[in-house]
């Protein structure tokens, strides 16, 4: 069995279990709300801290990773704005949902995939990619919301959102412990490792529970356009720009994977809070999540040979 398919099978099945648990076996909203909060505020930050705190960071292409990810996100943002301005204008609330659907990413699917494929080494690079993308994406999305609806106060919320974001805080703590030479004591490392390893399966269950298949049909054109951006343009641009900037091997592969996953369920929350088209956002999230399990094996089949062999 190809390694890409082998790595995706447990991810796909875990998402499916989450969907069935909510939509077929009646596991209630309170359970999923609590699970999402635990994952976002505890399990995921623990994973990022333990992935960075004691790992040797020498030789990591920090600047190249940052430049590649930011340039890809800016390129895709420009394409979405051009589509809105010159080709197929839509109402502004729907445009904000399209924008989120084209630039946001599901960090948990990406981290689960690199963990299954490459283990701790992949997670370390993935943690660095996560913080770069989370900061960049939040700035871009809040900027668009603020420009399309100045009354929503998006810019005023941005500094607080970034400072309180648990994923950013987890990366900052992990890097701080590493660069200061303090590191993590064995007992604490074991505790955080246990919590961190819980993050990915719990997050994937929540992704499955958040799927609403009946919503997809309402915005097929928007799902199709954002999927082209998300699954074709973003990974291709990451591969090309990364190559030009000198990314290679595992680092290049992880960066492309992070640019090839579907948009994040959190986009729906932001659409509701800041005046976006929430039903269209739900359609885009669900549609992309389903499409990703068809496109990711193809993407991985093309990029994994860059490594020569897997661990």
C-alpha positions as a printed Julia matrix, in Angstrom:
311×3 Matrix{Float64}:
   0.0    0.0     0.0
   1.39   3.47   -0.89
   2.67   5.32    2.2
   0.42   8.3     1.45
  -2.73   6.18    1.49
  -1.53   4.29    4.56
  -1.03   7.58    6.44
  -4.44   8.92    5.4
  -6.5    5.86    6.34
  -6.48   6.44   10.13
  -7.17  10.15    9.6
 -10.12   9.41    7.32
 -11.56   6.78    9.65
 -11.24   9.04   12.69
 -13.09  11.86   10.9
 -15.76   9.34    9.85
 -16.16   8.12   13.44
 -16.69  11.72   14.59
 -19.32  12.26   11.9
 -21.2    9.06   12.75
 -21.01   9.71   16.49
 -22.78  13.03   16.11
 -25.12  12.49   13.16
 -26.01   8.81   13.55
 -25.54   8.0    17.23
 -26.7   11.27   18.73
 -23.62  12.34   20.68
 -24.74  15.82   21.7
 -23.47  19.34   21.09
 -22.2   19.7    24.65
 -19.75  16.84   24.18
 -18.28  18.3    20.98
 -18.11  21.81   22.38
 -16.15  20.57   25.39
 -13.91  18.41   23.21
 -13.1   21.29   20.89
 -12.21  23.56   23.82
  -9.99  20.94   25.45
  -8.2   20.29   22.17
  -7.75  23.96   21.3
  -6.75  25.24   24.74
  -4.9   22.25   26.24
  -4.07  19.29   24.01
  -2.85  21.19   20.92
  -0.67  23.71   22.82
   0.85  20.8    24.77
   1.7   19.08   21.47
   3.37  22.21   20.09
   5.37  22.84   23.28
   6.69  19.3    23.48
   7.44  19.23   19.73
   9.71  22.28   20.01
  11.1   22.48   23.55
  13.8   19.79   23.42
  14.38  19.31   19.69
  17.61  20.49   18.04
  16.68  23.45   15.88
  20.07  23.91   14.23
  19.9   23.76   10.48
  16.18  24.51   10.19
  15.43  26.82    7.29
  13.53  29.36    9.39
  13.66  32.23    6.91
  12.82  30.07    3.91
   9.84  28.48    5.68
   8.5   31.89    6.7
   9.03  33.47    3.29
   7.51  30.54    1.37
   4.35  30.36    3.48
   3.75  34.12    3.56
   4.33  34.51   -0.18
   1.93  31.65   -0.97
  -0.77  33.15    1.25
  -0.31  36.61   -0.28
  -0.49  35.16   -3.8
  -3.7   33.28   -3.06
  -5.19  36.35   -1.37
  -4.44  38.4    -4.48
  -6.04  35.78   -6.74
  -9.22  35.7    -4.65
  -9.45  39.49   -4.65
  -8.89  39.58   -8.43
 -11.64  36.94   -8.9
 -14.0   39.12   -6.88
 -12.98  42.38   -8.54
 -12.71  41.4   -12.19
 -14.32  38.02  -12.86
 -17.24  36.92  -10.67
 -18.26  39.57   -8.1
 -20.44  38.33   -5.26
 -21.94  39.98   -2.2
 -19.36  41.04    0.39
 -20.42  38.64    3.18
 -20.05  35.72    0.74
 -16.72  37.1    -0.45
 -15.35  37.0     3.11
 -16.33  33.32    3.31
 -14.62  32.64   -0.02
 -11.52  34.44    1.22
 -11.4   32.34    4.39
 -12.02  29.21    2.35
  -9.0   30.01    0.19
  -6.45  31.04    2.8
  -7.32  29.32    6.09
  -6.03  25.81    6.78
  -6.91  22.96    9.12
  -3.79  22.72   11.27
  -4.98  19.52   12.96
  -5.34  17.57    9.7
  -1.9   18.82    8.62
  -0.25  17.94   11.94
  -1.9   14.51   12.03
  -0.67  13.8     8.52
   2.95  14.81    9.13
   2.91  12.92   12.43
   1.72   9.73   10.71
   4.27  10.12    7.94
   7.35  11.52    9.66
   6.89  11.36   13.43
   8.59  13.85   15.75
  10.78  15.4    13.08
   7.77  16.23   10.93
   5.88  17.59   13.94
   8.72  19.96   14.77
   8.68  21.5    11.29
   4.88  21.44   11.36
   4.83  23.38   14.62
   6.93  26.15   13.08
   4.72  26.2     9.99
   1.63  26.38   12.2
   2.64  29.55   13.99
   3.64  31.32   10.75
   0.36  30.41    9.04
  -1.88  31.12   12.04
  -0.49  34.64   12.45
  -0.52  35.39    8.71
  -4.0   34.0     8.11
  -5.54  35.86   11.04
  -4.05  39.16    9.87
  -5.27  38.6     6.29
  -8.79  37.46    7.23
  -9.38  40.19    9.81
  -8.12  42.74    7.27
 -10.68  41.57    4.72
 -13.51  41.61    7.28
 -12.52  45.11    8.37
 -12.39  46.44    4.8
 -15.72  44.91    3.8
 -17.49  45.83    7.05
 -15.61  48.53    9.02
 -18.28  48.52   11.73
 -17.43  45.02   12.92
 -14.33  46.17   14.79
 -12.13  43.42   13.36
  -8.86  45.36   13.62
  -9.51  46.21   17.25
  -9.89  42.53   18.02
  -6.8   41.34   16.14
  -4.02  42.01   18.69
  -5.98  40.3    21.43
  -6.81  37.34   19.15
  -3.15  36.82   18.33
  -1.94  37.24   21.91
  -4.55  34.81   23.24
  -4.3   32.22   20.46
  -3.33  28.94   22.19
  -1.48  27.62   19.11
   0.7   30.71   18.94
   1.29  30.61   22.7
   2.25  26.92   22.53
   4.84  27.6    19.84
   6.21  30.64   21.7
   6.58  28.66   24.94
   8.21  25.71   23.16
  10.66  27.9    21.26
  11.39  29.93   24.38
  12.26  26.83   26.39
  14.43  25.57   23.55
  16.34  28.75   22.72
  16.86  29.64   26.39
  18.47  26.25   27.04
  15.99  25.48   29.83
  14.12  22.78   27.95
  11.58  20.45   29.51
  12.25  18.15   32.43
  11.56  14.49   31.72
   8.5   14.3    33.96
   6.91  17.38   32.42
   7.89  16.28   28.93
   6.14  12.95   29.47
   3.0   14.67   30.74
   2.85  17.09   27.84
   3.6   14.3    25.38
   0.63  12.32   26.7
  -1.67  15.34   26.41
  -0.24  16.29   23.02
  -0.75  12.88   21.5
  -4.41  13.21   22.48
  -4.77  16.41   20.44
  -4.77  14.95   16.96
  -7.35  12.15   17.32
  -9.61  14.42   19.39
  -9.36  17.2    16.82
 -10.11  14.82   13.95
 -13.19  13.51   15.76
 -14.35  17.11   16.15
 -13.72  17.76   12.44
 -15.99  14.84   11.58
 -18.66  15.99   14.0
 -18.65  19.47   12.42
 -19.45  18.15    8.93
 -22.92  18.96    7.58
 -23.33  17.13    4.28
 -26.7   18.7     3.58
 -25.09  22.15    3.49
 -22.74  21.48    0.57
 -25.3   21.8    -2.21
 -26.16  25.39   -1.36
 -22.86  26.92   -2.48
 -21.33  24.57   -5.02
 -19.72  27.35   -7.07
 -18.0   28.79   -4.02
 -16.89  25.33   -2.88
 -15.44  24.64   -6.32
 -13.52  27.93   -6.57
 -12.06  27.76   -3.05
 -11.11  24.12   -3.58
  -9.1   25.04   -6.7
  -7.23  27.62   -4.63
  -6.79  25.31   -1.65
  -5.86  22.03   -3.32
  -4.22  23.08   -6.58
  -2.81  26.6    -6.47
  -1.58  26.68   -2.86
   0.44  23.41   -2.91
   1.77  24.1    -6.42
   2.83  27.61   -5.4
   4.42  26.29   -2.19
   6.41  23.74   -4.16
   7.58  26.31   -6.74
   8.33  29.17   -4.33
   9.96  26.81   -1.84
  12.2   25.43   -4.59
  13.23  28.94   -5.67
  14.02  29.89   -2.06
  16.02  26.71   -1.44
  13.62  24.54    0.59
  14.33  20.86    0.11
  13.75  17.4     1.55
  11.45  16.94    4.52
  11.04  20.67    5.14
   9.75  21.25    1.61
   7.36  18.3     1.84
   5.9   19.45    5.18
   5.38  23.0     3.87
   3.52  21.67    0.82
   1.35  19.43    3.03
   0.36  22.4     5.17
  -0.68  24.22    1.99
  -2.72  21.26    0.71
  -5.21  20.65    3.55
  -8.81  21.95    3.75
  -9.93  25.14    5.44
 -10.49  25.21    9.2
 -13.86  24.78   10.97
 -12.97  27.87   13.01
 -13.7   29.91    9.87
 -17.41  29.36   10.54
 -17.12  30.98   13.97
 -15.35  34.02   12.54
 -17.95  34.32    9.77
 -20.71  34.48   12.38
 -18.85  36.91   14.63
 -17.75  39.39   11.95
 -20.69  39.42    9.55
 -19.7   36.86    6.93
 -21.97  34.44    5.1
 -22.03  31.64    7.69
 -24.13  29.12    5.66
 -21.76  29.51    2.69
 -18.81  29.07    5.06
 -20.32  25.84    6.39
 -20.71  24.58    2.82
 -17.09  25.42    1.97
 -15.74  23.74    5.12
 -17.71  20.54    4.57
 -17.09  20.39    0.84
 -13.35  20.96    1.16
 -12.99  18.41    3.95
 -14.59  15.74    1.77
 -12.62  16.74   -1.35
  -9.35  16.72    0.6
  -9.5   12.99    1.1
  -9.41  12.64   -2.68
  -6.78  15.28   -3.43
  -4.34  14.65   -0.58
  -3.3   11.17   -1.8
  -2.54  12.65   -5.22
  -0.55  15.52   -3.74
   1.41  13.19   -1.48
   2.09  10.78   -4.34
   3.75  13.63   -6.22
   5.81  15.14   -3.39
   6.91  12.16   -1.29
   9.39  10.92   -3.91
  11.33  14.12   -3.1
  12.44  12.36    0.08
  13.71   9.24   -1.63
  12.41   7.03    1.2
  10.17   7.39    4.22
  11.01   6.71    7.81
